[in-house]
Amino acid sequence: MDNNEVLDHLLKIESEAAALVDDAQAEADNRITEAEKKNRAAFDKRFLEENQRLEKEFLQSKDEARQQYQKELETYKEKISSIPVNNDRFAALLDSLVLGEG
């Protein structure tokens, strides 16, 4: 074999190796793209599930807080309403404050 044949053979091998590397890179890129799509889909699904769960918990907490508020307000109203009003004493207090008597 002369030098030209050896060089041609080496160039052919190098060209085949480059083609294999290019094919491997393309395959790796495809696998990465597919993995990213799969992971994104899994993330989106989990995100939606968590969002729905948290929204449900929030609405439940909000409803419970509203019910507790109404209960406490009713209790306060009942407590205020049950206090006896002494009109004579109240009128005397107003007179003393307005008229400066007493």
N, C-alpha and C positions, 0 to 999 in steps of 0.2 A: 504494500500500500504506500502510495506516495503521500506527501504532505497535504496536498489538496484534498485527497480522498479522506484523510484523517480529519482535516478541518471541516469538510462537508458533513462527515459522520457526527462530529462533535456538535456542529451547529444544528443538525437535525435532532439530536438528543436534547440539546438545550431548548429547541423550539417545542418539542414534545413535553418537556418538563414545565415550560412556561404555560403551555396549554393546560396541563394538569393543575398547575397552581391557579390559573384563572378559573377553571371549572370548580376547584375546591373553594375558592373565594366566593364564587357565585352561589354555590350550595350553602356555604356558611351564611351569606347574606340572606338567602331565602329562609333558612332555618331561624335566623334572628328575627326576620320580619314576621314569620308565623308565630314565633314565641311572643313577640311584642303584641301581636293582635290577640292572642289567647290570653295573655296577662291583662291586657286592657279590658277585654270582655269580662274577665273574672273580677277585675277591680270595679268596673261599672256596675256589675250585678251586685257585688257586696256593698258598694256605696249606696245604691238604691235601696237595698234591704235595710241597711243601717239608718238611712234617712227616714224611711217609713216607720221603723221601730221608734226612733227618737221623736218623730212627729206625733206618733200615737201616745208615747209617754208624756210628751209636753201637753197634749190636749187633755189627757187624764189628770195630770197635775193641776192644770188650769181649772178644770171642772171641779176637782176636789177643793181647791183654794176658794173658788166662787161659792161652793156649797158651805164651806166652813165660815166664810165671811157672812153669808146670809144667816147662818145659825147664830153666830156671835151677835149680829145686828139685831136679830129677833130677841135674843136673850137680853141684850142691853135695853131694847124698847120695853120689854116686859118689866125689867128691873126699874126703869124710870117711871113707868106707868103705875107701878105698885107703891111708889113713895106717896104717902098722903100729903095733900096740899093744905096748908093752913092759911086760908085767905085773909083772916084777920091779922095775923102776924105779918104776912106779906104786905098788906095795905099799910100797916104801921111802919114797916121798914121804908116803903116808898115815901110815905109822908115825911119821915124823919130825913130822908136823903133830899127830897125835893124842897121841903119847907124849912129845913134846917132845925127842926124841932127834935127835942129829945136829948 
